[in-house]
Amino acid sequence: MDIAKITSKGQTTIPVSIRKAAKLQVGDTVTFEFKNDSVIIRKIKIPSDDYLKSISETLTEWNSVEDEKAWHEL
């Protein structure tokens, strides 16, 4: 078991052994989840811009004048 402290700014260091086991590297993105009195940290992969561009055409159904009027304050 590895132990790390949390700073006054809410920051901590992920121990080297955990970073190696999870194959975490500089610039990786992680997500945090609280479940059953535990904090779970998961490495996530952000989709590339190419992926987002490829699906953008499927999102046009939500791009209408009516939708803009209904949701403009959000």
C-alpha positions as CSV (number, residue, x, y, z in Angstrom):
1,M,0.0,0.0,0.0
2,D,1.3,3.4,-1.0
3,I,0.4,6.5,1.0
4,A,0.3,10.2,-0.1
5,K,-0.8,13.4,1.7
6,I,-3.1,16.0,0.3
7,T,-1.9,19.6,0.4
8,S,-3.8,22.6,1.5
9,K,-4.7,23.2,-2.1
10,G,-6.2,19.7,-2.5
11,Q,-3.3,18.4,-4.4
12,T,-1.5,15.1,-4.1
13,T,1.2,13.1,-5.8
14,I,0.4,9.7,-7.3
15,P,3.2,7.4,-6.0
16,V,5.6,6.1,-8.6
17,S,4.6,2.5,-8.2
18,I,1.0,3.3,-8.9
19,R,1.9,5.5,-11.9
20,K,4.0,2.6,-13.3
21,A,1.3,0.0,-12.7
22,A,-1.4,2.2,-14.3
23,K,1.0,3.3,-17.1
24,L,0.3,6.9,-16.3
25,Q,2.5,9.5,-18.0
26,V,2.9,13.3,-18.0
27,G,-0.1,14.8,-19.8
28,D,-2.4,11.9,-19.2
29,T,-6.0,12.7,-18.1
30,V,-7.6,11.0,-15.2
31,T,-11.1,11.0,-13.8
32,F,-12.2,10.7,-10.1
33,E,-15.2,8.8,-8.8
34,F,-16.4,8.4,-5.2
35,K,-18.0,5.0,-4.7
36,N,-18.6,2.9,-1.5
37,D,-16.5,5.2,0.7
38,S,-13.5,4.9,-1.8
39,V,-12.0,7.2,-4.4
40,I,-11.4,5.6,-7.7
41,I,-8.9,7.2,-10.2
42,R,-9.1,6.1,-13.8
43,K,-6.9,7.0,-16.8
44,I,-9.1,8.2,-19.6
45,K,-8.5,8.8,-23.3
46,I,-9.8,12.1,-24.7
47,P,-11.2,11.6,-28.3
48,S,-9.1,13.3,-30.9
49,D,-10.4,16.3,-32.9
50,D,-10.7,14.0,-35.9
51,Y,-13.2,11.8,-34.0
52,L,-15.2,14.8,-32.9
53,K,-15.3,16.2,-36.4
54,S,-16.5,12.8,-37.7
55,I,-19.5,12.7,-35.4
56,S,-20.4,16.4,-35.6
57,E,-22.7,15.8,-38.6
58,T,-24.8,13.5,-36.5
59,L,-25.5,16.3,-34.0
60,T,-27.3,18.6,-36.3
61,E,-30.7,17.4,-35.1
62,W,-30.0,19.6,-32.0
63,N,-29.1,22.6,-34.0
64,S,-32.3,24.4,-34.8
65,V,-33.9,27.8,-34.1
66,E,-36.4,26.1,-31.8
67,D,-33.7,24.4,-29.8
68,E,-31.7,27.7,-29.5
69,K,-34.8,29.5,-28.2
70,A,-35.5,26.7,-25.7
71,W,-32.0,26.3,-24.3
72,H,-30.4,29.8,-24.8
73,E,-30.2,30.6,-21.1
74,L,-28.3,27.4,-20.1
